[in-house]
Amino acid sequence: NADLFHHLVPVEHVARLFAAMIAAPQHEYQLLTKRAARMSAMLQSEEFWQLVSVRLGEIWRCPPPAPLRTVPEWIWVGVSVEDATWARRRIPPLRRTPALTRWLSVEPLLDDGLDLTPHLDGIHWVVVGGETGKTAKPVTVAAVRAVRDACTAAGVALFFKQWGDWCPDPDHRPDDQSRHGG
């Protein structure tokens, strides 16, 4: 688990990975970052796409293709959004990112009042779930429903991943392991 857009990851390394992903369209890749501004700036940069083009030429053993300007649909770019503060900070740069598939990881959902409605234009997929770990805060049914309802209204696909270490009905736990992330 690493953040590809962390400031310590060199642009050249990211370009090499993008070239490898572009050269293998039979797979889908899900990139997730908390560094939305760096991701957006990098993926809007002509210099970045020039580097990707050179690396693609090396992979395909031919002259570099014309640089791309958009992340292809099989490479999903996304940001983590735990609450309203991070939604305001991370989603706008994601929406400016030239990508054909953009997604949000609303996991852990830590904000009962999170309203994604104003942020879902240009978003294609949302994953929502609760927090895990010994100090996990419970996610409420109302908070999950609010995310679901916003996605439904916007026509955005939703995947509910998990309640985390809290479940609204303890009688419906699949087993005793579920309390501890099992």
Backbone bond lengths (Angstrom), bond angles and torsions (degrees), N, CA, C in turn:
res aa  C-N    CA-C-N  psi(-1)  N-CA   C-N-CA  omega(-1)  CA-C   N-CA-C  phi
1 N - - - 1.443 - - 1.520 108.75 -
2 A 1.316 117.47 114.60 1.457 121.55 179.88 1.520 108.95 -145.46
3 D 1.313 115.53 153.56 1.456 121.11 177.52 1.522 108.10 -96.07
4 L 1.318 116.26 106.52 1.454 122.78 -176.55 1.529 112.18 -58.92
5 F 1.320 117.40 -25.40 1.455 120.53 -176.17 1.531 112.88 -102.15
6 H 1.334 116.53 14.51 1.471 121.27 173.94 1.529 108.50 -60.22
7 H 1.318 117.29 146.73 1.465 120.41 -175.67 1.531 113.41 -63.56
8 L 1.328 118.76 -19.20 1.461 120.83 178.47 1.536 113.38 -84.50
9 V 1.330 117.04 -7.97 1.471 120.61 177.90 1.529 107.57 -87.71
10 P 1.348 117.38 117.38 1.467 119.84 -177.76 1.535 112.20 -64.46
11 V 1.315 115.67 145.59 1.460 121.70 179.02 1.529 109.99 -56.29
12 E 1.314 117.76 -39.81 1.470 122.25 179.39 1.529 110.85 -58.43
13 H 1.312 117.10 -40.12 1.476 121.21 178.34 1.534 110.58 -64.72
14 V 1.318 116.48 -44.23 1.471 121.08 178.81 1.527 109.53 -62.46
15 A 1.321 117.33 -42.82 1.471 121.18 179.68 1.528 110.71 -62.51
16 R 1.331 117.08 -40.86 1.468 120.72 177.82 1.522 111.16 -61.27
17 L 1.338 116.31 -43.64 1.462 120.39 178.80 1.530 111.54 -66.10
18 F 1.322 117.23 -40.32 1.463 119.77 177.42 1.522 111.01 -62.96
19 A 1.323 117.32 -41.47 1.465 120.01 177.85 1.521 110.42 -60.17
20 A 1.324 117.63 -43.49 1.471 120.95 179.06 1.530 110.64 -62.96
21 M 1.333 117.73 -41.31 1.465 120.57 179.65 1.527 111.09 -68.28
22 I 1.320 116.87 -39.68 1.466 120.46 179.25 1.524 110.23 -65.97
23 A 1.319 116.56 -35.30 1.463 121.08 -179.39 1.531 112.74 -74.38
24 A 1.310 117.48 -7.92 1.474 121.37 -178.62 1.530 110.23 -127.73
25 P 1.335 117.83 68.11 1.469 120.77 -175.80 1.528 114.12 -72.58
26 Q 1.312 117.87 -4.41 1.463 120.22 177.26 1.531 111.54 -73.81
27 H 1.322 117.62 -9.27 1.463 122.52 178.63 1.519 109.64 -110.69
28 E 1.323 116.41 158.41 1.467 121.36 169.21 1.515 107.34 -110.34
29 Y 1.315 115.99 138.23 1.457 122.47 -177.91 1.519 108.21 -118.92
30 Q 1.313 116.22 135.52 1.463 120.99 177.89 1.515 108.57 -115.86
31 L 1.312 116.42 109.72 1.453 122.69 178.41 1.517 107.87 -100.18
32 L 1.323 115.48 132.95 1.458 120.91 -178.92 1.516 108.30 -131.25
33 T 1.318 116.36 133.22 1.453 120.58 -177.84 1.522 111.47 -139.13
34 K 1.314 114.83 157.58 1.458 121.99 167.50 1.532 109.11 -104.64
35 R 1.335 115.73 -2.24 1.468 122.21 -178.71 1.526 109.83 -104.54
36 A 1.317 115.77 62.72 1.469 121.60 -174.56 1.522 112.45 -61.05
37 A 1.316 117.97 -39.61 1.467 120.39 -177.28 1.528 110.80 -65.27
38 R 1.329 117.34 -43.70 1.473 119.83 179.35 1.529 109.92 -65.97
39 M 1.321 117.11 -42.59 1.454 120.32 179.21 1.531 110.34 -59.08
40 S 1.310 116.30 -49.51 1.454 120.90 -177.53 1.527 111.26 -61.25
41 A 1.321 116.37 -46.65 1.470 120.03 -179.96 1.528 110.81 -62.27
42 M 1.329 116.84 -43.82 1.460 120.22 -178.55 1.524 111.00 -63.88
43 L 1.335 116.55 -45.96 1.460 120.21 -175.45 1.527 113.21 -76.81
44 Q 1.324 116.55 -8.31 1.466 120.58 172.24 1.529 111.91 -96.93
45 S 1.323 115.78 -4.21 1.461 121.28 -173.40 1.531 112.12 -85.35
46 E 1.318 115.88 127.51 1.465 121.08 176.59 1.530 110.55 -62.87
47 E 1.336 116.77 -36.77 1.464 120.65 179.47 1.527 111.29 -62.64
48 F 1.338 117.27 -39.07 1.462 120.96 177.96 1.523 110.12 -61.01
49 W 1.327 116.50 -48.44 1.464 120.03 -177.98 1.520 111.96 -67.55
50 Q 1.328 117.91 -28.39 1.475 121.07 173.33 1.534 109.46 -63.67
51 L 1.338 116.21 -44.45 1.476 120.27 177.33 1.530 110.75 -60.78
52 V 1.320 117.07 -44.12 1.467 121.16 178.68 1.527 109.47 -59.94
53 S 1.321 116.76 -43.18 1.459 121.71 -179.36 1.529 111.09 -60.65
54 V 1.314 117.19 -44.79 1.467 121.06 178.61 1.526 110.11 -61.52
55 R 1.323 117.46 -44.30 1.471 121.17 179.61 1.528 111.13 -65.15
56 L 1.327 117.45 -38.46 1.470 119.81 176.43 1.526 110.86 -62.77
57 G 1.322 116.80 -39.82 1.462 120.50 176.52 1.522 111.46 -59.84
58 E 1.335 116.72 -38.12 1.467 120.42 177.68 1.529 111.35 -68.00
59 I 1.327 116.36 -41.55 1.468 120.48 -179.79 1.522 110.03 -64.57
60 W 1.322 116.59 -45.59 1.464 121.36 -175.78 1.530 112.41 -85.25
61 R 1.351 116.36 -5.60 1.466 122.46 -179.68 1.536 112.22 54.60
62 C 1.300 114.13 50.19 1.462 120.88 177.63 1.528 107.00 -151.33
63 P 1.318 117.66 172.34 1.471 118.30 177.83 1.529 110.03 -56.42
64 P 1.310 116.87 146.91 1.466 119.23 -179.69 1.519 111.23 -57.39
65 P 1.324 116.64 139.43 1.468 119.45 175.49 1.523 109.97 -72.29
66 A 1.307 115.56 166.71 1.467 119.09 174.60 1.521 108.36 -58.92
67 P 1.314 117.31 137.76 1.471 118.87 -177.76 1.529 112.54 -59.00
68 L 1.312 114.73 139.39 1.453 121.17 173.33 1.517 108.89 -73.28
69 R 1.301 115.98 167.42 1.463 120.23 175.05 1.525 110.90 -133.33
70 T 1.333 116.13 -3.52 1.458 121.62 -177.83 1.524 109.76 -136.98
71 V 1.318 115.58 139.79 1.461 120.25 176.52 1.531 107.70 -70.67
72 P 1.344 117.99 126.36 1.469 120.02 -178.07 1.530 112.53 -63.55
73 E 1.322 115.18 160.97 1.470 121.36 -173.44 1.525 114.05 -62.69
74 W 1.314 119.17 -23.56 1.468 120.41 -178.71 1.530 112.71 -83.94
75 I 1.317 116.60 -2.58 1.465 120.93 174.55 1.529 106.79 -112.10
76 W 1.333 114.82 104.81 1.460 120.58 -177.73 1.520 108.65 -88.25
77 V 1.324 117.44 127.84 1.462 120.73 176.49 1.529 108.46 -109.25
78 G 1.326 114.76 134.81 1.454 118.69 -176.36 1.506 113.10 -146.23
79 V 1.324 114.34 166.50 1.468 121.59 178.11 1.521 110.13 -129.02
80 S 1.331 114.92 152.35 1.464 122.24 174.35 1.518 109.04 -82.76
81 V 1.325 115.83 134.71 1.465 121.87 -179.67 1.524 107.17 -136.26
82 E 1.326 116.72 102.06 1.464 120.45 -177.24 1.521 113.06 -91.12
83 D 1.328 116.04 -25.88 1.461 120.33 -176.01 1.529 109.31 -158.40
84 A 1.329 116.14 -177.61 1.466 121.02 -175.46 1.530 112.27 -63.55
85 T 1.320 117.81 -36.20 1.464 120.63 179.31 1.522 110.53 -60.65
86 W 1.327 116.65 -48.74 1.467 119.85 -179.08 1.523 111.36 -71.32
87 A 1.310 118.01 -28.95 1.467 119.97 175.06 1.533 109.64 -61.95
88 R 1.333 116.87 -46.00 1.467 120.95 179.85 1.528 112.09 -64.73
89 R 1.325 117.65 -33.26 1.471 121.18 -176.72 1.533 113.28 -85.36
90 R 1.324 117.30 -37.76 1.466 119.51 -170.51 1.528 114.94 -98.42
91 I 1.322 118.16 -30.95 1.462 118.97 -175.07 1.529 112.72 -71.37
92 P 1.339 121.00 -41.89 1.471 118.60 179.12 1.540 114.07 -57.09
93 P 1.351 119.29 -44.55 1.471 117.15 176.15 1.534 112.54 -63.55
94 L 1.331 117.07 -35.76 1.467 119.67 176.92 1.525 110.21 -61.48
95 R 1.324 116.70 -43.84 1.469 120.46 -178.64 1.530 111.85 -65.17
96 R 1.346 117.38 -25.96 1.473 120.91 177.16 1.534 111.95 -82.56
97 T 1.317 116.53 -12.57 1.461 121.03 -177.98 1.523 109.91 -69.97
98 P 1.334 117.51 129.06 1.463 120.33 -179.73 1.536 110.94 -75.76
99 A 1.321 115.19 84.18 1.464 121.05 -177.90 1.520 108.89 -136.89
100 L 1.313 115.77 147.48 1.461 120.33 179.00 1.518 112.64 -85.99
101 T 1.352 117.56 -17.09 1.469 121.18 176.51 1.522 108.74 -135.47
102 R 1.341 115.28 115.05 1.473 122.18 179.15 1.523 108.77 -119.24
103 W 1.344 115.99 140.31 1.462 118.68 -178.09 1.516 111.42 -142.57
104 L 1.342 114.16 161.09 1.462 122.41 178.04 1.514 109.83 -119.09
105 S 1.316 115.79 138.32 1.456 121.19 169.93 1.521 106.86 -106.75
106 V 1.315 115.83 102.33 1.460 121.60 178.62 1.529 105.85 -96.70
107 E 1.320 113.21 66.12 1.460 120.95 -175.84 1.523 108.33 -150.66
108 P 1.282 117.83 117.23 1.453 125.21 2.98 1.529 111.80 -81.74
109 L 1.306 115.33 142.45 1.464 121.88 174.36 1.523 107.36 -78.65
110 L 1.331 116.29 108.98 1.463 121.39 -174.82 1.521 113.63 -110.76
111 D 1.323 117.32 4.69 1.459 121.20 -172.44 1.527 109.63 -128.21
112 D 1.338 116.27 109.22 1.463 120.12 178.31 1.519 112.13 -62.99
113 G 1.328 117.51 -22.48 1.459 121.14 -177.22 1.521 114.14 -101.29
114 L 1.335 118.06 15.10 1.462 120.56 -178.14 1.523 110.64 -65.97
115 D 1.333 115.78 119.85 1.463 121.39 177.26 1.525 107.69 -113.99
116 L 1.322 115.87 107.06 1.463 120.40 -179.78 1.527 112.95 -83.88
117 T 1.313 117.52 -7.27 1.466 121.78 -174.60 1.529 113.39 -47.64
118 P 1.333 119.68 -49.48 1.472 118.34 -177.38 1.530 114.15 -74.10
119 H 1.322 117.88 -5.85 1.460 121.71 -172.63 1.523 115.03 -108.98
120 L 1.318 119.01 -3.23 1.462 119.83 -167.81 1.528 115.27 -89.80
121 D 1.311 118.00 -7.22 1.464 119.29 176.93 1.538 108.36 -63.42
122 G 1.316 116.85 126.55 1.463 120.78 -179.76 1.518 114.11 85.07
123 I 1.327 117.46 1.80 1.469 122.03 177.13 1.532 106.86 -101.19
124 H 1.332 116.25 139.03 1.460 120.49 -174.43 1.523 113.98 -108.53
125 W 1.323 116.74 -20.03 1.464 118.80 -172.18 1.528 108.39 -157.54
126 V 1.334 116.48 141.01 1.466 122.33 177.22 1.519 108.20 -130.76
127 V 1.330 115.36 133.92 1.468 122.40 172.01 1.517 105.92 -110.21
128 V 1.329 116.90 132.17 1.462 120.47 179.56 1.517 109.26 -129.15
129 G 1.321 115.89 145.55 1.453 120.06 178.43 1.513 111.41 -170.89
130 G 1.324 113.77 169.46 1.459 120.94 -179.34 1.520 112.28 -89.47
131 E 1.310 114.35 173.56 1.459 122.44 -178.38 1.526 110.61 -84.63
132 T 1.318 116.61 147.43 1.460 121.82 175.49 1.526 109.16 -118.63
133 G 1.309 115.28 162.72 1.455 120.51 178.67 1.514 111.36 116.31
134 K 1.320 115.05 168.61 1.462 121.00 -174.92 1.518 113.54 -63.08
135 T 1.321 117.25 -29.47 1.470 120.14 -178.87 1.526 111.59 -107.90
136 A 1.326 117.01 23.67 1.471 121.44 -176.66 1.521 111.58 -59.27
137 K 1.339 114.09 135.46 1.462 120.23 174.25 1.520 107.62 -88.46
138 P 1.316 117.79 141.92 1.466 119.19 179.91 1.525 111.48 -70.28
139 V 1.329 115.30 144.38 1.454 121.48 172.55 1.525 106.05 -98.77
140 T 1.317 116.85 138.41 1.462 118.81 -177.58 1.525 110.83 -91.97
141 V 1.308 114.69 154.65 1.460 121.09 176.21 1.532 108.99 -60.01
142 A 1.324 117.16 -40.64 1.472 120.94 -179.46 1.527 111.46 -61.68
143 A 1.335 117.75 -39.09 1.464 120.87 179.90 1.526 110.83 -66.17
144 V 1.337 116.62 -42.66 1.468 120.40 178.53 1.524 109.99 -65.48
145 R 1.327 116.41 -42.05 1.475 119.67 178.95 1.523 111.48 -62.99
146 A 1.329 117.11 -36.79 1.472 119.88 179.15 1.524 110.46 -63.05
147 V 1.325 117.07 -41.11 1.469 120.46 176.97 1.525 109.20 -65.67
148 R 1.331 115.95 -45.60 1.474 120.17 178.33 1.523 111.28 -57.28
149 D 1.319 116.85 -47.11 1.460 121.17 -176.74 1.536 111.60 -64.88
150 A 1.324 116.78 -39.89 1.469 120.17 177.81 1.529 110.33 -63.63
151 C 1.335 116.47 -42.87 1.469 120.57 179.03 1.527 110.90 -64.61
152 T 1.322 116.62 -43.96 1.467 120.77 179.83 1.528 110.15 -60.28
153 A 1.319 116.71 -46.30 1.465 120.90 -178.76 1.529 111.58 -63.28
154 A 1.336 116.68 -33.17 1.468 120.57 -177.90 1.529 112.86 -91.02
155 G 1.334 116.99 -5.10 1.464 119.80 -178.22 1.516 113.21 72.53
156 V 1.322 115.94 30.03 1.470 122.12 -179.00 1.522 109.02 -101.23
157 A 1.325 116.90 133.11 1.467 121.45 178.68 1.524 109.75 -64.47
158 L 1.331 115.64 141.99 1.469 121.74 -179.32 1.520 109.52 -127.43
159 F 1.323 115.14 136.99 1.455 121.16 172.63 1.521 107.37 -123.53
160 F 1.343 116.62 116.64 1.463 120.78 175.19 1.517 106.47 -88.00
161 K 1.323 116.12 115.11 1.461 121.04 -173.16 1.522 112.96 -85.02
162 Q 1.338 116.97 -48.71 1.462 119.32 -174.10 1.529 110.44 -172.00
163 W 1.324 114.66 160.40 1.460 120.28 172.13 1.518 111.24 -80.35
164 G 1.299 118.10 -14.41 1.454 121.40 -174.39 1.516 108.78 84.53
165 D 1.316 116.52 -145.39 1.462 120.61 -179.61 1.515 111.71 -89.04
166 W 1.305 116.43 20.01 1.446 121.44 178.35 1.511 107.54 -138.25
167 C 1.284 116.80 138.58 1.456 121.42 -179.35 1.526 107.97 -131.41
168 P 1.343 118.75 135.84 1.461 119.67 -176.49 1.517 113.44 -64.74
169 D 1.332 118.22 -23.33 1.462 121.48 -179.88 1.522 108.58 -133.24
170 P 1.335 117.99 94.25 1.460 120.71 -175.36 1.532 113.59 -59.55
171 D 1.331 118.58 -20.31 1.464 120.26 178.28 1.528 111.92 -71.91
172 H 1.325 116.78 -12.21 1.464 119.56 -178.07 1.524 112.73 -108.97
173 R 1.316 116.83 22.97 1.463 119.86 174.16 1.519 108.51 -72.55
174 P 1.340 116.79 138.53 1.456 118.38 -178.79 1.526 113.33 -64.19
175 D 1.329 117.04 -31.76 1.464 121.25 177.74 1.517 108.62 -168.25
176 D 1.315 117.58 176.53 1.457 121.48 -178.52 1.528 111.66 -68.53
177 Q 1.320 118.55 -20.81 1.459 122.42 -179.47 1.527 112.27 -67.55
178 S 1.338 117.29 -28.54 1.468 120.29 -172.35 1.513 112.92 -60.01
179 R 1.308 118.80 -26.73 1.459 122.25 -179.92 1.527 110.82 -65.88
180 H 1.302 116.82 -23.01 1.456 120.70 -174.91 1.526 111.66 -117.58
181 G 1.327 116.40 30.85 1.458 120.86 174.35 1.523 114.05 77.42
182 G 1.341 118.73 11.10 1.458 121.51 -176.84 1.492 113.86 -84.94
